[in-house]
Amino acid sequence: MLNFSLVPRFTDATESSRKEWKQILSLSTRFTIWGWWYANATVFFFPSGGQQQQWDPDFTCGFGYFDWHPGSFSLQYDNYSGNRFPWRHRGKDTGRFENGSVTFSWSWAW
């Protein structure tokens, strides 16, 4: 899926100032590995140079087991905070495997 986001106002961490019209282009995919197991990934591109902040990722990724049927459970991992490609600098305490989140959920019918 191809997405475009336009943020009216944002804070530029390097200049400690408010700026306008942050542009973000992203491409996402999610695919089934087997049964209810899946993996997903998104890559981001900031067309206007200098708008990407230290917490804005180059990419995100995740995987898990997701079953939407009533009475079932799901277990998912997502890593989204400050992930950088190997040739790019990442912000402090971001972009590592342990900076992701694990979600356990259970579904039921009303």
N, C-alpha and C positions, 0 to 999 in steps of 0.2 A: 504494500500500500504506500502510495506517495502522498506526503502531507506537506502543507505549507502553513506556518504560524506567523502571525504578526502581533507583537506585543506593544501596546501603545506607550507604556512607560516602563523603564527598568533602571536599576542602579548599576553603574559601572564601578566595579570594585577597585580597579587600578587608579581611577581618578576621583573616587568617592563623590560621584556626582550622578544626578538623574539625567537619563537620556531618553530619547523617544524612538519608536518604531523599530524594535529589534525584529529581525527577520530570521526564521529558522526553516530550513528545508530538511525533510527526513524521509527515509525509505525503510519500511518495516516488512518483516516476514515472520510467519509462524507456521511450523510444519509438524505433522504428527510423526513421531518416531515409531510407535507401535501401540495399538490399543488407545488408551487414554493418556499415554506419555507424549510429551511435546517439547519442542525447543523454539525459542523466539529470539530475534535480533533486530536492532534498529541502528542505522547510521545517520548522523546528523551533519549538516553543512550550513554554515553561516555565511550567506552571500555577501553581506556587507562586512568587510574586515573590521576586527576589533570589537565586535559585539558579543563574542563568546566569552563568558565569564568562567572563573576557575571551577565553579560547580556545574557548569554546562558540559555534558558529555560529548565525546566524539562518537560513542556508540553505547548501546545498552544490550544486555543479553539476559536470558532466563531459561529455565527448564522446569519441568514438573510433571505431576500427575493430576489431571483435572477431569473429574466426573461430575456432571451436572445433575444426574438422576437423584431423586429424593432418597434419603437414607444413606447416601454415599459421602465419602470424604475426598478432599483434595489437598495436595501438598505441593507448594510452589516456591521456587527461588528466583529472585530478580535482582540484578545488579545494575544500578542506574546512576550512581553518584560519581560524577567526575571521571568516568572511564576515558582513557586517552589511548590513542594509537602509540605503539612503542617509541616512535621518533618524536613524540610530543610530551611536554612537561605536564604533569597533573598536579592539582592542588593538594595541600597537606591533608592527610587522612581521608583521601577519596580515591576511587578507582581501583580498590583492591577487592579481592573476593569477599573478605570479611565485612566490607562496607555495604554488602547487599542485604536483602531481607528474606526471611523464610516465613511463609504463611501456611498455616494449617486451618482448614475450614471443613465444616460438615453441613450438608444441606438436608432439608426436610420439606415436605409438602404442607401447605396451610390447611 
